[in-house]
Amino acid sequence: MIIYLDQNIISLIANKEISLSTHNKNTFVYSNEHFNEISRSNNPKKYLEALESINAKQIIQQVDSDFNIIDSFYLDLNNSAQENYAEHIDTLLECNIDVSSFDYLVALLNHGKVTIEEVEAAQSISDQSLINHLESLGIKGKKEVILKATGDAIKALKPYFSETQNIEKVRNDFDIPRGFMSNLNPESALDNIWECIKHHYENTGINKNQFYGFEPYPWQSAKHNVTASIHGCCAILDIIGYASESKCRNINKVPNIRSDAQHIAMATVCDVILSCDEKIITRAQAIYSFLRKPVKTKLISINKK
């Protein structure tokens, strides 16, 4: 059985608050997203040693010949967590691509204390870092394409935002009854939410799968991989208020939001996901049920003394 561990489970192991049996029929796995979270800590080695103490293996999502992420995964059965972490950090330093614009955009979409001007500034830095990296690899002629794509995206967003708009108003505009979200069964939550709000999308050509990010919109041609789709779905759920966190409006906390979505995505090919975060488990249940993924979710409860 392949068991995906949320980072909070790794923290509990590292702090000796729980122990996991290394039964030979179970394989505990982690992903690069654990390394992103570990790198934000003051003591990475502590968490890497926790991974090694349970003989955890890294699950890796593959890319095609054009470096597009695809829905194919494999386990690295050879390298240790510390070896994989060192390689991960080296890769980040080598690429040196600034992705902070995504954090600003997520905060803005959730009507946090971020302005469209701040998003534009962050996007400009991210664009230039991507252009520089591509040119360092000998890939020329992408500057105009990148700048046009991001420019069009920012332009499309501007009319949607105003200084007086707030997340509660956005949620109220969906006409979702008070208490509706908290009473949903996760196994049918996404279907029931759509039934409640679909009248807003009549005659738009947008269906349920497109609304949640699992299919391209009519004007999009790119096929969505499962990872990008789940990130998109989590963003929608934050906006409409299902198992959402207030930290999605805090620019400094958005990396944690992205990590939550990535963990849910990486666990889609596992048998079980373990977490002590009730909202992650609730959201994972809802997404896996909607996608008909046979992944079991397990909430670990810790009694704090």
Kinemage of the C-alpha trace (Angstrom):
@kinemage 1
@onewidth
@group {chain A} dominant
@subgroup {mainchain}
@vectorlist {calphas} color= white
{ca met a 1} P 0.000 0.000 0.000
{ca ile a 2} L 1.330 3.417 -0.992
{ca ile a 3} L 0.655 6.013 1.714
{ca tyr a 4} L 1.184 9.721 1.024
{ca leu a 5} L 2.101 11.754 4.103
{ca asp a 6} L 1.119 15.380 4.458
{ca gln a 7} L 3.936 17.580 5.731
{ca asn a 8} L 2.213 17.964 9.096
{ca ile a 9} L 2.590 14.208 9.598
{ca ile a 10} L 6.317 14.497 8.913
{ca ser a 11} L 6.471 17.255 11.519
{ca leu a 12} L 4.774 15.033 14.082
{ca ile a 13} L 7.276 12.254 13.393
{ca ala a 14} L 10.197 14.687 13.595
{ca asn a 15} L 8.920 15.979 16.950
{ca lys a 16} L 8.385 12.377 18.170
{ca glu a 17} L 4.668 12.997 18.729
{ca ile a 18} L 3.682 9.963 16.646
{ca ser a 19} L 5.418 6.925 15.196
{ca leu a 20} L 4.508 4.963 12.086
{ca ser a 21} L 5.042 1.247 11.680
{ca thr a 22} L 7.340 0.492 8.762
{ca his a 23} L 5.371 -2.584 7.741
{ca asn a 24} L 6.913 -4.142 4.670
{ca lys a 25} L 3.577 -4.020 2.831
{ca asn a 26} L 3.346 -0.246 3.249
{ca thr a 27} L 5.412 2.352 1.428
{ca phe a 28} L 5.338 5.887 2.807
{ca val a 29} L 5.886 8.544 0.146
{ca tyr a 30} L 6.636 12.240 -0.122
{ca ser a 31} L 7.075 14.664 -3.015
{ca asn a 32} L 9.046 17.723 -4.022
{ca glu a 33} L 6.389 19.807 -2.289
{ca his a 34} L 7.632 18.468 1.038
{ca phe a 35} L 11.038 19.851 0.111
{ca asn a 36} L 9.497 23.260 -0.641
{ca glu a 37} L 7.938 23.291 2.819
{ca ile a 38} L 11.035 21.890 4.512
{ca ser a 39} L 13.172 24.587 2.880
{ca arg a 40} L 11.012 27.211 4.617
{ca ser a 41} L 11.857 25.720 8.019
{ca asn a 42} L 14.775 26.572 10.315
{ca asn a 43} L 15.978 22.975 10.523
{ca pro a 44} L 15.546 21.015 7.247
{ca lys a 45} L 17.722 18.135 8.442
{ca lys a 46} L 15.272 17.339 11.236
{ca tyr a 47} L 12.470 16.630 8.748
{ca leu a 48} L 14.695 14.813 6.266
{ca glu a 49} L 15.830 12.469 9.027
{ca ala a 50} L 12.180 11.887 9.921
{ca leu a 51} L 11.512 10.797 6.331
{ca glu a 52} L 14.503 8.487 6.409
{ca ser a 53} L 13.452 7.001 9.757
{ca ile a 54} L 10.352 5.510 8.095
{ca asn a 55} L 12.197 4.667 4.865
{ca ala a 56} L 9.944 7.023 2.890
{ca lys a 57} L 10.315 7.184 -0.889
{ca gln a 58} L 9.889 10.136 -3.214
{ca ile a 59} L 7.025 10.129 -5.711
{ca ile a 60} L 7.874 12.079 -8.853
{ca gln a 61} L 5.619 13.419 -11.595
{ca gln a 62} L 7.093 13.071 -15.062
{ca val a 63} L 7.391 15.523 -17.953
{ca asp a 64} L 7.322 14.863 -21.686
{ca ser a 65} L 10.018 15.687 -24.237
{ca asp a 66} L 8.809 19.303 -24.328
{ca phe a 67} L 8.986 19.547 -20.504
{ca asn a 68} L 5.200 19.598 -20.141
{ca ile a 69} L 3.939 17.987 -16.925
{ca ile a 70} L 2.042 14.772 -17.671
{ca asp a 71} L -0.135 12.428 -15.647
{ca ser a 72} L 2.577 9.842 -15.123
{ca phe a 73} L 4.340 9.187 -11.825
{ca tyr a 74} L 7.086 6.947 -10.496
{ca leu a 75} L 8.805 6.174 -7.198
{ca asp a 76} L 12.478 6.859 -6.590
{ca leu a 77} L 13.514 3.724 -4.716
{ca asn a 78} L 17.227 4.449 -4.615
{ca asn a 79} L 18.148 7.858 -3.193
{ca ser a 80} L 17.734 9.016 0.394
{ca ala a 81} L 15.609 11.996 1.380
{ca gln a 82} L 18.725 14.057 2.094
{ca glu a 83} L 20.188 13.238 -1.327
{ca asn a 84} L 16.925 14.134 -3.074
{ca tyr a 85} L 16.603 17.342 -1.063
{ca ala a 86} L 20.115 18.455 -2.004
{ca glu a 87} L 19.330 17.829 -5.671
{ca his a 88} L 16.042 19.739 -5.346
{ca ile a 89} L 17.753 22.783 -3.855
{ca asp a 90} L 20.479 22.690 -6.531
{ca thr a 91} L 17.803 22.611 -9.245
{ca leu a 92} L 16.004 25.609 -7.762
{ca leu a 93} L 19.249 27.574 -7.575
{ca glu a 94} L 20.087 26.656 -11.154
{ca cys a 95} L 16.667 27.608 -12.520
{ca asn a 96} L 16.264 30.733 -10.378
{ca ile a 97} L 12.743 31.409 -11.662
{ca asp a 98} L 10.716 33.816 -9.543
{ca val a 99} L 7.175 32.469 -8.979
{ca ser a 100} L 6.025 35.027 -6.416
{ca ser a 101} L 3.505 36.431 -8.898
{ca phe a 102} L 1.357 33.320 -8.322
{ca asp a 103} L 1.198 34.138 -4.619
{ca tyr a 104} L 0.083 37.694 -5.307
{ca leu a 105} L -2.504 36.469 -7.803
{ca val a 106} L -3.985 33.936 -5.358
{ca ala a 107} L -4.217 36.582 -2.631
{ca leu a 108} L -5.815 39.002 -5.084
{ca leu a 109} L -8.361 36.448 -6.304
{ca asn a 110} L -9.376 35.919 -2.681
{ca his a 111} L -9.563 39.673 -2.125
{ca gly a 112} L -6.703 39.878 0.311
{ca lys a 113} L -4.779 43.068 0.948
{ca val a 114} L -3.091 43.026 -2.439
{ca thr a 115} L -3.553 45.471 -5.290
{ca ile a 116} L -3.613 44.773 -9.008
{ca glu a 117} L -0.547 47.031 -9.249
{ca glu a 118} L 1.368 44.740 -6.890
{ca val a 119} L 0.352 41.755 -9.006
{ca glu a 120} L 1.613 43.526 -12.124
{ca ala a 121} L 4.947 44.340 -10.482
{ca ala a 122} L 5.434 40.765 -9.243
{ca gln a 123} L 4.424 39.380 -12.635
{ca ser a 124} L 6.974 41.583 -14.376
{ca ile a 125} L 9.746 40.158 -12.166
{ca ser a 126} L 8.523 36.582 -12.748
{ca asp a 127} L 8.317 37.103 -16.514
{ca gln a 128} L 11.843 38.437 -16.709
{ca ser a 129} L 13.266 35.610 -14.590
{ca leu a 130} L 11.569 33.050 -16.878
{ca ile a 131} L 12.825 34.799 -20.015
{ca asn a 132} L 16.371 34.936 -18.612
{ca his a 133} L 16.276 31.239 -17.733
{ca leu a 134} L 15.006 30.208 -21.176
{ca glu a 135} L 17.648 32.313 -22.898
{ca ser a 136} L 20.350 30.760 -20.696
{ca leu a 137} L 19.225 27.390 -22.089
{ca gly a 138} L 19.530 28.704 -25.631
{ca ile a 139} L 15.761 29.045 -26.085
{ca lys a 140} L 15.207 32.335 -27.888
{ca gly a 141} L 12.167 34.178 -29.183
{ca lys a 142} L 9.841 33.524 -26.230
{ca lys a 143} L 9.888 37.022 -24.738
{ca glu a 144} L 7.053 38.431 -26.841
{ca val a 145} L 4.884 35.359 -26.261
{ca ile a 146} L 5.379 35.437 -22.491
{ca leu a 147} L 4.798 39.164 -22.122
{ca lys a 148} L 1.666 39.068 -24.290
{ca ala a 149} L 0.195 36.096 -22.420
{ca thr a 150} L 0.684 37.598 -18.974
{ca gly a 151} L -0.305 41.063 -20.181
{ca asp a 152} L -3.580 39.731 -21.565
{ca ala a 153} L -4.244 37.870 -18.309
{ca ile a 154} L -3.707 40.968 -16.150
{ca lys a 155} L -5.836 43.050 -18.513
{ca ala a 156} L -8.668 40.524 -18.244
{ca leu a 157} L -8.513 40.607 -14.442
{ca lys a 158} L -8.580 44.367 -13.970
{ca pro a 159} L -12.318 44.979 -14.550
{ca tyr a 160} L -13.162 42.255 -12.046
{ca phe a 161} L -11.512 43.918 -9.059
{ca ser a 162} L -12.348 47.073 -7.168
{ca glu a 163} L -11.289 48.541 -3.844
{ca thr a 164} L -14.723 47.956 -2.307
{ca gln a 165} L -15.064 44.321 -3.349
{ca asn a 166} L -14.521 41.682 -0.679
{ca ile a 167} L -14.588 37.897 -0.512
{ca glu a 168} L -17.891 37.743 1.382
{ca lys a 169} L -19.599 39.792 -1.328
{ca val a 170} L -18.184 37.481 -3.989
{ca arg a 171} L -19.495 34.434 -2.144
{ca asn a 172} L -22.898 36.051 -1.580
{ca asp a 173} L -23.134 36.763 -5.303
{ca phe a 174} L -23.170 33.007 -5.913
{ca asp a 175} L -26.481 32.858 -3.965
{ca ile a 176} L -25.216 30.060 -1.727
{ca pro a 177} L -27.479 29.737 1.347
{ca arg a 178} L -25.965 30.376 4.766
{ca gly a 179} L -24.661 27.160 6.316
{ca phe a 180} L -24.863 25.293 2.996
{ca met a 181} L -21.129 24.602 2.696
{ca ser a 182} L -20.642 23.333 6.243
{ca asn a 183} L -23.450 20.760 5.901
{ca leu a 184} L -22.171 19.095 2.725
{ca asn a 185} L -21.054 15.486 2.549
{ca pro a 186} L -17.543 15.651 1.015
{ca glu a 187} L -18.296 12.662 -1.234
{ca ser a 188} L -20.947 14.665 -3.114
{ca ala a 189} L -19.907 18.211 -2.225
{ca leu a 190} L -18.728 19.404 -5.648
{ca asp a 191} L -21.840 18.067 -7.396
{ca asn a 192} L -24.123 19.695 -4.819
{ca ile a 193} L -22.302 23.030 -5.001
{ca trp a 194} L -22.638 23.041 -8.776
{ca glu a 195} L -26.375 22.317 -8.558
{ca cys a 196} L -26.681 25.341 -6.271
{ca ile a 197} L -24.783 27.786 -8.496
{ca lys a 198} L -25.115 26.477 -12.050
{ca his a 199} L -27.914 28.937 -12.914
{ca his a 200} L -25.214 31.630 -13.022
{ca tyr a 201} L -23.590 29.807 -15.936
{ca glu a 202} L -26.584 29.114 -18.149
{ca asn a 203} L -25.930 30.001 -21.794
{ca thr a 204} L -22.199 30.524 -21.096
{ca gly a 205} L -21.008 27.197 -22.481
{ca ile a 206} L -19.273 26.493 -19.151
{ca asn a 207} L -19.960 23.098 -17.617
{ca lys a 208} L -19.286 21.649 -14.173
{ca asn a 209} L -15.872 20.205 -15.013
{ca gln a 210} L -14.740 23.486 -16.541
{ca phe a 211} L -15.946 25.489 -13.548
{ca tyr a 212} L -13.830 23.380 -11.198
{ca gly a 213} L -10.797 23.457 -13.500
{ca phe a 214} L -10.821 19.824 -14.648
{ca glu a 215} L -11.466 20.642 -18.298
{ca pro a 216} L -10.309 23.597 -20.442
{ca tyr a 217} L -12.779 26.414 -20.937
{ca pro a 218} L -14.280 26.668 -24.440
{ca trp a 219} L -11.694 29.271 -25.418
{ca gln a 220} L -8.746 27.214 -24.166
{ca ser a 221} L -7.001 24.541 -26.217
{ca ala a 222} L -4.457 23.127 -23.748
{ca lys a 223} L -5.314 19.848 -22.049
{ca his a 224} L -5.169 20.062 -18.256
{ca asn a 225} L -2.985 17.664 -16.288
{ca val a 226} L -4.300 16.449 -12.953
{ca thr a 227} L -1.890 18.585 -10.920
{ca ala a 228} L -2.825 21.868 -12.602
{ca ser a 229} L -6.502 20.891 -12.465
{ca ile a 230} L -6.445 20.269 -8.718
{ca his a 231} L -4.635 23.552 -8.097
{ca gly a 232} L -7.359 25.268 -10.114
{ca cys a 233} L -10.100 23.457 -8.242
{ca cys a 234} L -8.606 24.373 -4.862
{ca ala a 235} L -8.458 28.009 -5.953
{ca ile a 236} L -12.160 27.901 -6.860
{ca leu a 237} L -13.045 26.244 -3.544
{ca asp a 238} L -11.157 28.975 -1.671
{ca ile a 239} L -13.111 31.658 -3.509
{ca ile a 240} L -16.546 30.110 -2.951
{ca gly a 241} L -15.731 29.113 0.636
{ca tyr a 242} L -15.646 25.310 0.785
{ca ala a 243} L -13.157 24.006 3.393
{ca ser a 244} L -11.311 27.259 2.787
{ca glu a 245} L -8.669 28.991 4.882
{ca ser a 246} L -8.468 32.695 5.675
{ca lys a 247} L -4.724 32.430 4.995
{ca cys a 248} L -5.497 32.295 1.269
{ca arg a 249} L -5.858 36.097 1.499
{ca asn a 250} L -2.508 36.579 3.246
{ca ile a 251} L 0.356 36.971 0.775
{ca asn a 252} L 2.822 35.504 3.277
{ca lys a 253} L 0.708 32.371 3.765
{ca val a 254} L -0.145 31.636 0.127
{ca pro a 255} L 2.850 29.272 -0.336
{ca asn a 256} L 1.230 27.050 2.301
{ca ile a 257} L -2.026 27.117 0.314
{ca arg a 258} L -0.186 26.029 -2.813
{ca ser a 259} L 1.495 23.256 -0.849
{ca asp a 260} L -1.878 21.928 0.352
{ca ala a 261} L -3.168 21.726 -3.221
{ca gln a 262} L 0.028 20.058 -4.431
{ca his a 263} L -0.143 17.390 -1.721
{ca ile a 264} L -3.729 16.571 -2.700
{ca ala a 265} L -2.655 16.356 -6.347
{ca met a 266} L 0.396 14.170 -5.769
{ca ala a 267} L -1.632 11.727 -3.679
{ca thr a 268} L -4.071 10.981 -6.523
{ca val a 269} L -1.991 7.957 -7.555
{ca cys a 270} L -1.553 6.648 -4.004
{ca asp a 271} L -3.766 4.382 -1.935
{ca val a 272} L -4.054 6.646 1.105
{ca ile a 273} L -3.291 10.219 2.146
{ca leu a 274} L -2.635 10.942 5.838
{ca ser a 275} L -2.982 14.401 7.377
{ca cys a 276} L -3.844 15.975 10.703
{ca asp a 277} L -5.423 18.959 8.900
{ca glu a 278} L -9.187 18.448 8.774
{ca lys a 279} L -9.702 20.952 5.956
{ca ile a 280} L -7.137 19.267 3.716
{ca ile a 281} L -8.800 15.893 4.313
{ca thr a 282} L -12.278 17.313 3.651
{ca arg a 283} L -11.137 18.958 0.438
{ca ala a 284} L -9.215 15.868 -0.663
{ca gln a 285} L -12.296 13.681 -0.099
{ca ala a 286} L -14.419 16.029 -2.187
{ca ile a 287} L -11.938 16.179 -5.073
{ca tyr a 288} L -11.139 12.461 -5.147
{ca ser a 289} L -14.839 11.586 -5.084
{ca phe a 290} L -15.590 14.004 -7.918
{ca leu a 291} L -12.732 12.575 -10.006
{ca arg a 292} L -13.604 8.998 -8.977
{ca lys a 293} L -10.120 8.453 -7.602
{ca pro a 294} L -10.019 5.456 -5.217
{ca val a 295} L -7.770 7.248 -2.722
{ca lys a 296} L -8.623 6.800 0.939
{ca thr a 297} L -8.267 9.781 3.254
{ca lys a 298} L -7.205 9.436 6.882
{ca leu a 299} L -7.374 12.220 9.452
{ca ile a 300} L -4.884 11.794 12.286
{ca ser a 301} L -6.045 13.349 15.539
{ca ile a 302} L -3.476 14.465 18.075
{ca asn a 303} L -4.460 15.256 21.639
{ca lys a 304} L -2.374 18.196 22.794
{ca lys a 305} L -1.680 18.147 26.517
